[in-house]
Amino acid sequence: MLQGYDREKLLIIQNGFTYGFHLGCCAFPSSKISRNHRSALEHPSVIQEFIHQGIELGRIAGPFTSPPLSNFVSSPLGVVPKSEPGKFRVIHDLSFPKHDSVNLLIPEENSKVKYDSIDVVTDLLRQFGQGALMAKTDIQDAFRIIPIHSDDYNLLGFSWDNKFYYDKCLPMGASSSCQIFECLSNSLQWIMTNKFSAAGMSHMLDDFFFIGPKDSFKCQVDLDRFLSICDISGIPIKSEKTVSPTTVLTIYGIEVDSNALVCRLPEAKLIKIRDCLQQVKCRKKITLHDLQSLIGLLNFACLVVVPGRTFLRRLIDLTCGLSKPHHYIRLNCEARADLSMWSHFIESYNGRSVILPDIWLSSDKELLFTDASGSLGFAAVLGKNWFALSWENVPDLAQSQIAIKELFPIVLALEIWGPLLANKKLLFMTDNMAIVHAINKQTCKEKGLMKLIRRLVLGALTHNILFKAKHIAGKSNTLADHLSRFKFQEAFQIAPHLHHTQTVVPKDLLIV
């Protein structure tokens, strides 16, 4: 079935399943016996079941009364809870000890891997359209069905109850495990796409997603063929995780609805994010572990809340240069303001976001124009709607630099006309390069600009608007320029479609 597959990848798979896969170490760590982690000692029945099942299935060798192999490396076992209550996963910690571990000797090129994400799923949804049918399945035991080459057995030792064992299959804990398993997953998707013309597919490690047109059998046919291939190949499937074609499906932790064309966050995850932000937003310092945990939660939320992805960069930058989880990070006023903005949004967010279109709409096509005159005023136009005010109405900005004044009407336009721009990708055209950089990076050192950037991001999050900016010559923005200078006669001459009265700008929005 792999005839025509990339020759190098084919050889890796053939040799791997014939002789076993290599972990990819560039050298051997020193022989050692490490104590198991506390989590393993607190869950002895979980470890005992893991060992018993592994021996029974031929995946673990042992028990031995002494180290069974030369250069034997016994790394600690640990236990972490799964998302299902009462379920646990055994981890073989090959990153221990920090300066002499198995993982330390696996180079990055043998461990890096690029996964599909929910973005691939939403791209497929846009392609197949409203009402598309979706299905999924899950390979059982995933890593544990991948054999390891006997030359690497000594790297996978562990001990329990004064006995020694070693793994003969891919462990949950090697930095190269995901890349190795993807060899199998990628080949399965290649077979489905190239040999059976699967309509649409995505996978992340052991999770496989299928999609087909509305009111057709294609999705079911693709799912059945995949299950048949796995059965013939001896690849076990989690029947309880297999979902037949439907229009509402949870994949990669996100609920996807093809009828409504929306993605939804799990309610439990949303509550956890709210609680975490509430606890953190007013603190002046936080441990690296807690901040990374919060960033992880917000990162997950941004799988659905796409406009928030770039803004997360500021929080991620705070973790740079630190490695120990207990180390504290100072949260200055700017960091707390960022956290407050996230909290403000999440408090009213229902966890549901419309899937954004795949094209960028420039602001001129959407008829969104903004401009500012340094000494006179500012203006914005959206279709027939417009507003133009003098800086006397915004005393906070009367003496501000021009970059801040250029950004202000953009922020107001998004806040006032957000419902008209909702669920779109917008390209703002501006003649100020500093604004282009600030909007695209969603960060800057100037505190006044940053205050407005937060308002812009909050408006974008609220209305699910993904934006970026592009520089244009000032002469291309004539209408907004006339309005910002209160040249109303000239403005109506070139745009007679404008409403005779301008949009009322709420006074609270003029407070910066």
N, C-alpha and C positions, 0 to 999 in steps of 0.2 A: 504493500500500500504506500510505501515511501519512495517508490520509483519516481525520480525527478526531483527529489528533495535535495537541498544543499548538501554537497558531498561531505564537507567537513563536519557538519552537524549530524549527518547520517552515521559517519564513522564513530562519533562520540556516543551516540545512542546504541549502536550495534556492540561496540566494545564494552560500554557500560552495563548493558543487560546480559552480556556474555561473561565478562570477567569481574564486573563491579566497577563503580565510579570512584575516581580518586577525589579526595577532599580538596586538593589543590595547594597543599602546603609546599612552600619553597625550601623548607628545612625541617628538622625534627626538634621539638622542644625537649628539655631534659626530662628524664624519667622521674615521676613523682606520684605520691598518693595524697589526694586532697580529701578533707572532711566534707561531708555533705552539708548543704545549706539547712538552716533552721526550718524552712518551709517543708523540706522533705522529712525531717524528723518529726514534725507536727502532723504529718499525714502518712504514717507508715503503711496503712492499708492501700493507699494509692500507689506507692512505690512497689509494694509486694505484688499487686495486681499487674502493674506494668512489667515487672520482671517475669512473673509467671506466664503471662500472655506472650511476651517476647520469646521466651524459651520454647513455648509450645508451638509457635509459628516459625521457629528457626531464625528469628531475627536477633536474638541475644545468645551469646555463648557463656556457659558457666553453670553452676558456681564452681569456683576454684579456691583452694585454701591459700594459695600464694599467687602473685602476679604471673599469669600464664604465658606472657610474651616478653621478649627482650625489648628494652626501651619502652616499657609499659607506662602509659600516661593515664592515671586515674583522676578524672575531673569530677567535680561535685554534681550531684543531682539536686534539683529544686522542683517545687510544685507551685503552679500559678492557677488561679480559678479561671474557668471558661465563662462565657457570657450566660450559659445555661446554669441555673442554680443547682448546686450540688455536684457539678462536673468540674474535673480538674485536668490540667495538662502537665506532664512531666517534662522538665527542661534539663538537658544535659549541658551544663555550663562550661562550654569550651573557651570562654573568655576569662577563665580563672586559672591561675592568678594573673593579675593585670599585666605584669611585665615578663611573663614566661608561659603564655597560654598557647593552645593550638591555634585559636583564631588569629593571634598576633602574627603567626607565620603564614597565614593565607593572604596573599596580596589582593589588592582591591580589584584587579582585573578578573580574579577568580571568584569574586563575591558580588560585584555590582550587577544589578538587574533592573530592567525597566518594565513596570507593570502597566496593564490596562487600568483605567480608572472609570469612575462614573461618567466622565466626559465622553468616553468611547460609547457608552450605553446611550447617552443623550444624543450623540451624533447619529447613532443608528435609529433612534426614535424619530429624529427630524427627517431622516432618509425614508423611513417606512410610513411615517405619518400617523395621524390620529387613529386610534383604534387598533394599532398594530398588536399582534399577538406575541407574547413573550413566554419563554420557558427557561428552566435552569436545572442543573444537576451538580453533584459534588462527588469527587473521588474520595473514597473511604481510606482512612489511614495515611493518605497522601505521602509524606516523606518516608514512612515505614515500608513502603512497597519498593523503594529504590535500594538495590544492593550496593554495598561498599566493597572496593577492591581489598583483597586480603592483605596487601602491603600496608594498608592504613588501619588495620584492626587495632594495632597497638596504641593508636591515637584516640581510640574511643572507649577506653577503659573507665570503669567506675566500681565502687565498692558499696556493699550493703550487708549489714549484720555480720561483719568480719569475714565476708566472702567477696571474691573478685569476679567481675564479669567484663565482657566487652561487647559493644554493639557491632552487628554485621550489616546494619541498614542505616540509611540516612537519618541522622539525629535531629531533634528539635533543639538547636543550639549552636550548630556550626554556621559560620558566617557565609559559607558557600552553599548551604543547603537549598536556599531559594533558587539560586542560579541553576543548580543541578536539576532540581525538580522541574524547572521551566523547560529544560530540554525535552522532557516528556510532554508537558502541556502544549508547548509550541508545535510539536510534531503532530499531536492529535488535532489541533486546530488547522494545521496545514492540510492534513488528510481530508478533513471535513470541507474545507474551502476549495481545494484543488481537485479532489477525487469525487466529491459528492455535491459540489456546487451549493454549499450551505448559503442560505439567503443573507444572514447576518449573524456574526458571532463575536463574543468577547470572552476573555478568561482572565482570572487572577489566581495564579497557582492552581489550586484544586477546584475552584468555582468556575463553572462554565455557563454562559448565557447565550440564549438563542432567540432570534426575532424573525418574524415573517409578516407578510402583508395581512391586512384585516380580512376577515372572512375567507381565509385560505387554510389549506392543510400543510403548507410548507413548514411552518414552525414545528408542528408535531412530527412530520417526516424527518426533519433534521435532528430532533431530539432522539427519535427512535433509532436512527442510523448511528448516532454517537453512542448510545447505550449498547447497540449491537457490536460496534467496534471494540468497546471496552470489554464486553463479555468474551469476545473471540480472543482478545489479547490478554485476558486474565487480570484486567484492571478492575478492582472492586468499586462498587458505586453505593453511596448512601441513599437507599431507596426513600428514607424518610425526608431527605432534603431535596428530592426530585419533585419539581412542580411542572405540571402539564400546562400547555398554552393558556394564557390568561391576559387580561389587560392591566392588572395590578400585581406587581411583583416586587419583592425585596431582594436586591442584589448589591453586593459589596457594602451591606449595612444600610442602604438607602432604599426607601420605598419609591417605586416608579409607577406612574399612572399614565398609560398611553391614551386613554380617553380624554382626560383633562390636560394631558401634556405637562405634568408637574412632577417634581421630586419632593419627597417629604422626609424630614428627620424623625427618628424614633422619639416618642414623647419622653421616654426615660432619659435619653441622651440630652434632650432639650432642658429638662428639669435640672440635670446635673450641671450643665453649662451655666444656667442661671444662678444656681446655688454657689458655684465656684467663683463666678464674677462678683457676686454679692459679698463674699468673704474677702476677696482680694482687692477690690477697686479702691479702697481707702487706706490700705496698708502702705507703710513707707519702706518696707523691705520684705523680701520673699526669698525662700530657698530656691536654688536652681531646680530641684526636683519638682517643687510645686508650680513654678512658672512653666517648666517644660510640660507638665501635666495639663495646665490650662491651655497652653499653646496647642497641644495635641487635640484637646476638645474643640477649640476654635477652628483648627485645621479641618477636623471632621465636619464641623458645621459648614465650612466654606466649600465642601463638596456640593452643597445645595445652594448656599449663599455665595454665589460666584463673585459678586462685586466686592466681597470682603477680602479676597485672597491677597492682593497687593498690600493692603493696609496692615496685614499681619506681620509684614517684614520688620516693622519697627519693634515689635515685641520680641521677635526672633533674634534681632541684633543684640538685645540685652543679654542673651545667654552666651554670646561669643567670648571665648577666652577662659571660660570656666569649665571644669570637668567633674568636680566632686559634688554630688547631689545635695550635701548639707550646706554648701557655701551659700551665703546670702547675697542677694542682688538688691541694690538700692533703687527704689521706685521714685524717681523725681516727679515734679509736677506734670511734666509732659507725658510720662508713662502713665500716671494716674488718670490724666485726661483721656488718654487712649482707651484705658480700661473702662472708664466711665461711659465713653461713647458706645463701646461694645455692650455694656450692661443696659444702657438706655434702649438700644435696638432689640436685644434679646428679650427684654421684659415684655415687649408687645408683639414679638414675632411668633407666629403660629406654627412655625416649622415647615411651612409649605411655600415653595417657590416655583414659578412658571419656568419651563425650560426656555432659555433665551434663543433667539434666532442665530443662525450661523453666519450672518453677514453683518458687516459694520455699516451703519447708516450715518453718513456725514451730516453734520448739523444743518448744512444748507439744504439738503434734501428734506430734512424734517422741519425746515424753516425755523430753526432755532439760531438766533443771532444775538450776540451780546457785545457791548462796548462800553468804555468809560472815558470820559474827558477829565483830565487831571484837576481842572479848576471849576468846571461847571457841574456835570452830573454823570449819570449812568443810565443805560437802557438795555432792554431785552425784547426780542420779538419771537413769537411762536405762532405761525400761521397768521390768523387775524388778530391774535391777542398781543398786547404789548404793554410795557410800562416804561416810564422815564421820570426820574426824580433827580433833584439837585442834591449835592453833598450836604446841604444844610439840614436835610432830613436824617442824615447819618453823621452826627457830630463826632462820633467815635473814630470815624475814618477821614474826616475833613483834611487832616494834615498828614495822612498816611502816604507811603510810597505808592507809585503808580501800579506796581505789580499787585498789591493788595486791592487797589481800586478796580483793576481789571478782573480779578477773581470774584469780587463781591457780586456783580450781577449774574455771573454764572451760577453761583450758589443760590441766589434768590430765585432764578429761573427754575432750577431743579426743585426747590422747596415749594414754589407756588404752582408750577405746572407738572409736578411729578406724576400725578395720575394720568396725564395725557402722554407721558413718556414712558410709562411703566412697562416692564418686561421687554425692554429694547436694549440694543447696543448703540451707544451714541459716540460720535466723534466730534469733539468740540474744536472749532477752528478759532484761533486767537492770534493776534499779531504781537504778542508778548512772549518771548522765548522763555523767560523765567517761569511764567505760568504754565507753559507746556511741560517743562521739567517737573514742576511741583505737582501738577495734576497726574502725570503719568507715573511718577514715583510715589505719589501720595505721602510725601514727606519733604520737609525742608527745615533748615536751621532757624529761619525767621519765625518767631513765635506768633506774630500777627497773622502771617500766611497760614501757619499750621492750624490755627484756631478755625479759619475758614475751611481748610482742607477737611477737618473733622466734620464740619457741617455738611460739606459736599458728600463725603463718604456716607454719613448717616442718611442723607436724603436718597442716595443711590441704593443703600441697603434696604431702606424702607420700601422703595418702589421697584426693587430688583432691576436696577439700571446699571449696565456695565459700560464704563466710559473710558475714553482716552482722548488726548489732545494732539492737535497738529498745528504747526505754525503756518500762517498765511500772511500775505502783504496787507497792510491796513486798507489799501484802496479797494480791496475785495469785500469790505464789510460796510458799504456805504449807508445802508438803511439804518442800522444800529448806531452808526457814527452820527448821522443827522439827528436822531432822537436824543442821543446823549448830550448833544449841544443845543437841544430844544429848537431845532430847525424843522418844526412840524410841517410847514407848507411844502418844503422840499421832500420830506419823508413821504407825505401823502401823494405827492406827484409821482414818485417812483413805486409806491405801493398803495394804490387806491383801495385795495381790498381790506385794509386795516379797519378795525372797529373805530368808531368816532370817539369813544371814551376808552381810556386805558384801564387795565386790570388794577384793582385796588391792592396795594401791597400792605399786608397786616403790619401794624406798628411794631409788634414784638419781633418780627423778622429783621427789623432795621436796627435792633440792638445787637452790638457785636461783643 
